[in-house]
């Protein structure tokens, strides 16, 4: 379904936001912002995100912030097995995952069918695969992005 929240679909954003909301039950529900997005069927490894969390007790009094390790472990406790938080860092107030990102790296893996039968059995991106180019590039071919 992609990473961003969508009505009626379970997404990574929803998993992380729901987990963060469980950690801050007396606060405004948090919104997670990712550095990039993924489309349905696309996987992301190490996608950076940010979330503003304010810990309050049931009377509205501020509680101490989570340590980085506590936050990572607590979020992982709630996101489930198909999603994972690999690190957490405290950042300055003006940090924004999308706008503050310095580098984004995209790797496109294209699987070329070995036979017509295999081609029919899979929904594949229609590209003219050049075997020698793929072999020289170790299975990686740079694609121009617009």
C-alpha positions as CSV (number, residue, x, y, z in Angstrom):
1,X,0.0,0.0,0.0
2,X,3.0,2.3,0.2
3,X,4.4,4.0,3.3
4,X,2.0,7.0,3.7
5,X,-1.3,6.8,5.6
6,X,-4.3,5.8,3.3
7,X,-7.9,5.4,4.3
8,X,-8.8,1.7,4.8
9,X,-5.2,0.5,4.3
10,X,-2.5,-0.5,6.8
11,X,0.6,1.5,6.1
12,X,4.0,2.0,7.7
13,X,3.1,5.5,8.7
14,X,0.0,4.3,10.4
15,X,2.0,1.5,12.3
16,X,4.5,4.0,13.6
17,X,1.9,6.7,14.4
18,X,-0.2,4.2,16.3
19,X,2.9,2.9,18.2
20,X,3.9,6.5,19.1
21,X,0.4,7.3,20.2
22,X,0.5,4.4,22.7
23,X,3.7,5.9,24.2
24,X,2.0,9.3,24.6
25,X,-1.6,8.5,25.5
26,X,-2.4,11.9,27.1
27,X,-0.9,14.0,24.3
28,X,-2.1,15.1,20.9
29,X,-1.8,12.1,18.5
30,X,1.6,12.3,16.8
31,X,2.2,12.6,13.1
32,X,5.2,10.9,11.5
33,X,6.9,12.5,8.6
34,X,9.1,10.4,6.4
35,X,12.1,11.7,4.3
36,X,10.7,9.8,1.3
37,X,7.6,7.9,0.2
38,X,7.2,4.4,-1.2
39,X,4.5,3.2,-3.6
40,X,2.6,-0.1,-3.2
41,X,4.9,-3.1,-3.6
42,X,8.1,-1.0,-3.0
43,X,10.3,-1.6,0.0
44,X,12.2,0.9,1.9
45,X,15.4,0.2,3.9
46,X,16.4,2.9,6.5
47,X,13.9,5.5,5.5
48,X,14.4,8.5,7.9
49,X,11.4,9.9,9.7
50,X,10.7,12.4,12.5
51,X,7.9,12.6,15.0
52,X,7.4,15.3,17.7
53,X,6.5,13.6,21.0
54,X,5.4,15.3,24.1
55,X,5.0,13.0,27.2
56,X,2.3,14.1,29.5
57,X,0.8,12.4,32.6
58,X,-2.9,12.1,33.0
59,X,-3.1,15.5,34.6
60,X,-1.3,17.2,31.6
61,X,2.1,17.6,33.4
62,X,5.2,17.1,31.3
63,X,7.2,14.0,31.8
64,X,10.9,13.5,31.0
65,X,11.6,12.7,27.3
66,X,12.4,9.1,26.3
67,X,16.1,8.3,25.9
68,X,16.9,7.3,22.3
69,X,17.2,3.6,23.3
70,X,14.0,3.7,25.3
71,X,12.1,5.2,22.3
72,X,13.5,2.8,19.8
73,X,12.7,-0.2,22.0
74,X,9.2,1.0,22.9
75,X,8.2,1.8,19.3
76,X,9.5,-1.6,18.2
77,X,7.3,-3.2,20.9
78,X,4.2,-1.9,19.1
79,X,5.0,-1.7,15.3
80,X,4.9,-5.5,14.8
81,X,7.3,-7.9,13.0
82,X,7.0,-6.5,9.4
83,X,8.3,-3.0,10.4
84,X,11.2,-2.0,12.6
85,X,12.8,1.0,14.0
86,X,16.6,0.6,13.7
87,X,17.7,3.8,15.5
88,X,16.3,6.9,17.2
89,X,18.0,10.2,17.7
90,X,17.0,13.4,19.4
91,X,17.1,16.2,16.8
92,X,16.9,20.0,17.0
93,X,13.4,21.6,16.9
94,X,13.8,22.8,13.3
95,X,14.6,19.4,11.9
96,X,12.2,18.0,9.3
97,X,12.8,14.6,7.8
98,X,11.9,15.5,4.3
99,X,13.3,19.0,4.1
100,X,16.5,18.4,6.1
101,X,17.6,15.3,4.2
102,X,20.9,15.8,2.6
103,X,21.0,12.6,0.5
104,X,18.6,10.1,-0.8
105,X,19.7,6.9,-2.5
106,X,17.4,4.8,-4.6
107,X,18.2,1.3,-5.8
108,X,15.9,-0.2,-8.4
109,X,16.1,-4.0,-8.7
110,X,14.6,-5.3,-12.0
111,X,14.0,-9.0,-12.3
112,X,14.2,-10.2,-15.9
113,X,12.3,-13.4,-16.7
114,X,14.3,-16.4,-17.8
115,X,11.5,-17.9,-19.8
116,X,8.1,-16.8,-21.4
117,X,6.4,-18.9,-18.8
118,X,8.0,-17.1,-16.0
119,X,7.2,-13.8,-17.7
120,X,3.5,-14.6,-17.8
121,X,3.5,-15.8,-14.2
122,X,4.7,-12.4,-12.8
123,X,3.6,-8.9,-13.1
124,X,6.9,-7.3,-14.3
125,X,8.0,-3.8,-15.2
126,X,8.2,-3.9,-19.0
127,X,11.9,-3.1,-19.8
128,X,14.2,-4.3,-22.4
129,X,16.8,-6.0,-20.2
130,X,20.3,-6.0,-21.6
131,X,21.9,-9.1,-20.0
132,X,25.5,-8.0,-20.5
133,X,24.9,-4.6,-19.0
134,X,23.2,-6.2,-16.0
135,X,26.0,-8.7,-15.5
136,X,28.7,-5.9,-15.8
137,X,26.7,-3.8,-13.3
138,X,26.3,-6.6,-10.8
139,X,22.6,-6.5,-11.4
140,X,22.3,-2.8,-11.0
141,X,21.5,-0.4,-13.9
142,X,21.2,3.3,-13.2
143,X,17.9,4.7,-14.4
144,X,17.4,8.4,-15.1
145,X,14.9,10.0,-12.8
146,X,12.8,13.0,-13.9
